[in-house]
Amino acid sequence: MDSLPSQRAPLTKVQDIIQTFRPSKQFKSPASYTSIDFDDSGEFALLARTDDTIQLYNTKAGAHAKELKSQKYGNALARFTHNSSNIIYASTKVDHGIRYLCMHDNSFIRYFKGHEDRVTSLSLSPGSDHFLSASLDNTVRLWDCRSPNPQGQLNFTSAYLTAYDPSATVIAIASPPAQTVFLYDLKNYDKAPFASFDLQDTEQRFSNSHGMKVAEGWSGLEFSNNGKYLLIATSGPGHYVLDAFNGKMVHYLRRPSGSTAHLAPGDTLPSSGTTTYTQADAAFSPDGRYVISGNGGQNGLLVWDVQDKEGQAVLDPMAELPSQRPASVVAYNPRHNLIASAEREVLLWLPDPD
């Protein structure tokens, strides 16, 4: 794992190389990682860590680039804005504010205050510097990076996850305890949702047949880039892929190794120690066809082809990508065929030409 090939095959079809990814770089860490994000160019990866630091990696060079410390306020859910030098992240200490940071000189640009409990989700709009935040205070707030005041607010019971669709015209809000996903027209977010997907019967069915807890650890919500699918990642023994238009389940992505031990954003955190929640360990590939995920409590990654065997409820992985490390957070580079995963080590994965 000492070399990172300069060519990252940005034009190669994902289907041609999806089974060939192998770890190319490994970076050891004294603490665990809880979130991961790529900038728009795909050149940089941003990771939040449980030691109250944020780590920046240059994926093009295959090198660690910078460490940012947030000892006073803690950090979670670190996200790039559309300016790769600027990031937002949620505080985990002192208050429940969201901090807007310029990494160039490590100075705060703005604070977004108002949440009265832990922030569980931050989602950037694909087309602007607007973003969504969800919190245990039962609100979802809409923000503009240019203003410290929220542009809007929705009140929910236990809405922990948010997502924009690729066109930035629809927002999805998920309430794991209610086992429901709501879809809103962004221009009319103050009106009733135009669709709601109730997964109670679906989850009940899989809890009986797969030994999972109902609403077990919903950890992530993501639209595929082609707009066809909606991924509900869980810390349980599988993930859900829904039709983004009608909410019908396309597949239950079964993890043969079972559940993970990682806490989801809405889970109750221990009163002491550095244990915290993690974002999803599953993500779509840029073409929207594949889902990459951590392998439960095992090492390596799993891959599912969500276009395979449509109509078959339970889908087993089409491939297992081997490594010597587990993954609690996973992300697929938006511009290049490169995957990043992390638990206590950061792994950069590239297609193996051999």
Solvent accessible surface area in square Angstrom, and as a share of the most:
residue,aa,sasa,rsa
1,M,105,0.47
2,D,134,0.69
3,S,81,0.52
4,L,28,0.14
5,P,48,0.30
6,S,103,0.67
7,Q,124,0.55
8,R,18,0.07
9,A,28,0.22
10,P,72,0.45
11,L,172,0.85
12,T,51,0.30
13,K,133,0.56
14,V,16,0.09
15,Q,96,0.43
16,D,91,0.47
17,I,22,0.11
18,I,2,0.01
19,Q,96,0.43
20,T,47,0.27
21,F,0,0.00
22,R,86,0.31
23,P,23,0.15
24,S,13,0.09
25,K,42,0.18
26,Q,46,0.21
27,F,37,0.15
28,K,158,0.67
29,S,18,0.12
30,P,100,0.63
31,A,10,0.08
32,S,33,0.22
33,Y,1,0.00
34,T,6,0.03
35,S,0,0.00
36,I,5,0.02
37,D,32,0.17
38,F,20,0.08
39,D,2,0.01
40,D,66,0.34
41,S,58,0.38
42,G,0,0.00
43,E,55,0.24
44,F,50,0.21
45,A,1,0.00
46,L,0,0.00
47,L,0,0.00
48,A,0,0.00
49,R,19,0.07
50,T,28,0.16
51,D,44,0.23
52,D,24,0.12
53,T,5,0.03
54,I,1,0.01
55,Q,3,0.01
56,L,16,0.08
57,Y,6,0.02
58,N,31,0.16
59,T,0,0.00
60,K,129,0.54
61,A,65,0.50
62,G,4,0.04
63,A,41,0.32
64,H,82,0.37
65,A,50,0.39
66,K,69,0.29
67,E,75,0.34
68,L,6,0.03
69,K,135,0.57
70,S,10,0.06
71,Q,92,0.41
72,K,132,0.56
73,Y,42,0.16
74,G,0,0.00
75,N,11,0.05
76,A,4,0.03
77,L,5,0.03
78,A,0,0.00
79,R,38,0.14
80,F,9,0.04
81,T,3,0.02
82,H,70,0.31
83,N,77,0.39
84,S,42,0.27
85,S,46,0.30
86,N,18,0.09
87,I,0,0.00
88,I,0,0.00
89,Y,2,0.01
90,A,1,0.01
91,S,1,0.01
92,T,59,0.34
93,K,88,0.37
94,V,112,0.64
95,D,42,0.22
96,H,64,0.28
97,G,3,0.03
98,I,0,0.00
99,R,6,0.02
100,Y,17,0.07
101,L,6,0.03
102,C,24,0.14
103,M,10,0.04
104,H,152,0.68
105,D,90,0.47
106,N,83,0.42
107,S,48,0.31
108,F,77,0.32
109,I,72,0.36
110,R,67,0.24
111,Y,87,0.33
112,F,1,0.01
113,K,121,0.51
114,G,32,0.31
115,H,12,0.06
116,E,140,0.63
117,D,53,0.27
118,R,36,0.13
119,V,1,0.00
120,T,1,0.01
121,S,9,0.06
122,L,5,0.02
123,S,17,0.11
124,L,33,0.16
125,S,5,0.03
126,P,64,0.40
127,G,66,0.63
128,S,41,0.27
129,D,48,0.25
130,H,66,0.29
131,F,0,0.00
132,L,0,0.00
133,S,0,0.00
134,A,0,0.00
135,S,0,0.00
136,L,44,0.22
137,D,32,0.16
138,N,63,0.32
139,T,12,0.07
140,V,0,0.00
141,R,28,0.10
142,L,16,0.08
143,W,0,0.00
144,D,12,0.06
145,C,2,0.01
146,R,179,0.65
147,S,27,0.18
148,P,67,0.42
149,N,95,0.49
150,P,48,0.30
151,Q,90,0.40
152,G,13,0.13
153,Q,76,0.34
154,L,20,0.10
155,N,117,0.60
156,F,31,0.13
157,T,108,0.63
158,S,18,0.12
159,A,0,0.00
160,Y,28,0.11
161,L,8,0.04
162,T,6,0.04
163,A,7,0.05
164,Y,20,0.08
165,D,19,0.10
166,P,50,0.32
167,S,69,0.44
168,A,22,0.17
169,T,68,0.39
170,V,29,0.17
171,I,0,0.00
172,A,0,0.00
173,I,0,0.00
174,A,0,0.00
175,S,2,0.02
176,P,11,0.07
177,P,76,0.48
178,A,52,0.40
179,Q,16,0.07
180,T,16,0.09
181,V,0,0.00
182,F,44,0.19
183,L,4,0.02
184,Y,14,0.05
185,D,56,0.29
186,L,42,0.21
187,K,181,0.77
188,N,65,0.33
189,Y,49,0.19
190,D,100,0.52
191,K,122,0.52
192,A,87,0.67
193,P,46,0.29
194,F,120,0.50
195,A,23,0.18
196,S,66,0.42
197,F,12,0.05
198,D,98,0.51
199,L,4,0.02
200,Q,96,0.43
201,D,122,0.63
202,T,23,0.13
203,E,0,0.00
204,Q,85,0.38
205,R,126,0.46
206,F,4,0.02
207,S,16,0.10
208,N,119,0.61
209,S,78,0.50
210,H,56,0.25
211,G,71,0.68
212,M,10,0.04
213,K,148,0.63
214,V,58,0.34
215,A,24,0.18
216,E,31,0.14
217,G,11,0.11
218,W,4,0.01
219,S,9,0.06
220,G,11,0.10
221,L,18,0.09
222,E,59,0.27
223,F,17,0.07
224,S,0,0.00
225,N,92,0.47
226,N,67,0.34
227,G,18,0.18
228,K,87,0.37
229,Y,7,0.03
230,L,0,0.00
231,L,1,0.01
232,I,0,0.00
233,A,1,0.00
234,T,0,0.00
235,S,14,0.09
236,G,0,0.00
237,P,14,0.09
238,G,0,0.00
239,H,0,0.00
240,Y,0,0.00
241,V,0,0.00
242,L,1,0.01
243,D,38,0.20
244,A,8,0.06
245,F,159,0.66
246,N,82,0.42
247,G,14,0.13
248,K,142,0.60
249,M,44,0.20
250,V,21,0.12
251,H,0,0.00
252,Y,0,0.00
253,L,0,0.00
254,R,75,0.27
255,R,3,0.01
256,P,76,0.48
257,S,44,0.28
258,G,18,0.18
259,S,49,0.31
260,T,18,0.11
261,A,102,0.79
262,H,51,0.23
263,L,44,0.22
264,A,2,0.02
265,P,2,0.01
266,G,24,0.23
267,D,44,0.23
268,T,126,0.73
269,L,47,0.24
270,P,66,0.42
271,S,125,0.80
272,S,87,0.56
273,G,71,0.69
274,T,105,0.61
275,T,77,0.45
276,T,34,0.20
277,Y,4,0.01
278,T,13,0.08
279,Q,26,0.12
280,A,13,0.10
281,D,8,0.04
282,A,5,0.04
283,A,11,0.09
284,F,10,0.04
285,S,1,0.01
286,P,38,0.24
287,D,61,0.32
288,G,0,0.00
289,R,68,0.25
290,Y,6,0.02
291,V,0,0.00
292,I,0,0.00
293,S,0,0.00
294,G,0,0.00
295,N,8,0.04
296,G,4,0.04
297,G,57,0.55
298,Q,99,0.44
299,N,66,0.34
300,G,0,0.00
301,L,1,0.00
302,L,4,0.02
303,V,0,0.00
304,W,0,0.00
305,D,14,0.07
306,V,0,0.00
307,Q,73,0.32
308,D,55,0.29
309,K,116,0.49
310,E,100,0.45
311,G,80,0.77
312,Q,83,0.37
313,A,38,0.30
314,V,43,0.25
315,L,6,0.03
316,D,69,0.36
317,P,32,0.20
318,M,73,0.33
319,A,16,0.13
320,E,104,0.47
321,L,0,0.00
322,P,69,0.43
323,S,15,0.10
324,Q,131,0.58
325,R,73,0.27
326,P,36,0.23
327,A,4,0.03
328,S,2,0.01
329,V,0,0.00
330,V,3,0.02
331,A,13,0.10
332,Y,17,0.06
333,N,0,0.00
334,P,58,0.36
335,R,151,0.55
336,H,39,0.17
337,N,6,0.03
338,L,0,0.00
339,I,0,0.00
340,A,0,0.00
341,S,1,0.01
342,A,1,0.01
343,E,37,0.16
344,R,113,0.41
345,E,30,0.14
346,V,1,0.00
347,L,2,0.01
348,L,1,0.00
349,W,1,0.00
350,L,8,0.04
351,P,21,0.14
352,D,58,0.30
353,P,121,0.76
354,D,165,0.86
